Amino acid sequence: MGEFLPILAVAAGLLICNARSWCQTAPPAPEQPWHFEQEKPVQQEAQQVLRPEFGIDSAKIYSLPELIDLAEAHNPQTRSAWERARSEAASLGVARSELYPTIAAAALSQTTRSEIYLNTRFYRQTIPEFDLALELNYTVFDFGARSGRIDAARARLLAADFAFNDEHRRLIYRVATAYYELLNASGQVAAARASLANAQTVEQAAEARLKNGLATLPDELEAKSATAQADYDLQAALGAEEIAHGELATAVGASPLAAIQVQPIDSLNVHATLETTVDAAIDRAFRDRPDLMQQIAAIREANAQFRQARAAYYPTLKLRVLPDAQALYGLQQTLPWGSTSDLDGGVILDLHWTVFDGGLRRNQEARARADINAARAQADATRDNIENQVWTAYANLKTAMRQRVAATALLDAANQSYNAAIESYHDGVRSLLDVTAAQQTLAQARSSDVLARAQVLSSLAALAFQTGDSIQPPIAGTQP
């Protein structure tokens, strides 16, 4: 026995080492990251997860509808919501299958051999047996339990469909927001370039007057400082434009490295007036918002579950039919073969009624009733939030339109002020500080004008998002 102990010890050690290599344990301490052997395969698998590639024409100028079409076709969030809706559709099919009987078939075959003692000796006996059995199960009635489960599954499918539509609504808004952010960023770059050109013009005028003895060195330094500030603002605008490009590409479902060209903001028609009232917008939101419809579907599901809970108080009647075709063959030593076949089986009616369950059904019914009240309260809360969201979006749009008018007037006044200041500076009747201040005011006015136009477009997109208009099909005969 002693010679086997070292072997057992080695085997136990190998088992322990193998168990440690396969088992996952918690990190030994919280102070630093923990790297373990199973991390490498996961890292390799993560590196193999690739984004589905699709064509982005870097030379094409994309409009917002075209980008939305790309996003709806390629963004993974819409695919995820679509698969969830398909899953719920399959769940509805599972629930509806309870309305039909189930039939199971089984084919059995066995051979038995035994020695039978008869008189003074044993005789060998061989019996092959073949069975073909069917089992049919059908619920005759259950007082609405199955219909409750089917209605609950149908409500969940409706909720999944509305969630799919809501995912499209959110995706459209995300793409529109990223699109207008890029338009604003590109417009800010153009405005910064124009401001830099103005600052360079002022600097050249200061240098010329300094050479002619009509300006001082501090004037030239002040002009150079304004030029440097304008160049600094341009670099910041270029950085923001790069970030906006990445945001738009990601929203579409492409890599941030994809080069997407969009229309300049000057080519877009910015609405100057509102074409709807806030009351009409709120009514459309109550009618079209998918998230509110999800809450209505949740109320339907809760009602269906309540019917299931009520049905548990009543009996269920099930039918079982068991036909069995059987064939037997027998061979006994010194005797010829014998065989027989028959069809047997049975019909069973199963009436099941729970008489006492310790309060299970009562509590299930109470829980279902509470779920109904909770779903209704949540729908009321969602309705209140939608009304406030539409009101806020409508107010923001009105504010953006008023700011757009003010920004246009500010840009016109700043442009005239700058032209007058630079002309007066050439004539020697204005100081460089006046010209620099006018140039900076013009730069700010250009930036505000671009931002005001982008805010109108973004506010329009926000109102369409809050009312659910973005996912509604266009009315025949109208322009998009």
PyMOL commands that set and color helices and strands:
alter all, ss='L'
color gray80, all
select helices_A, chain A and resi 2-22+39-47+64-74+76-99+145-211+217-252+265-267+278-288+290-311+360-427+432-467+469-471
alter helices_A, ss='H'
color red, helices_A
select strands_A, chain A and resi 61-62+102-118+121-141+261-262+316-332+338-352
alter strands_A, ss='S'
color yellow, strands_A
deselect
rebuild
show_as cartoon
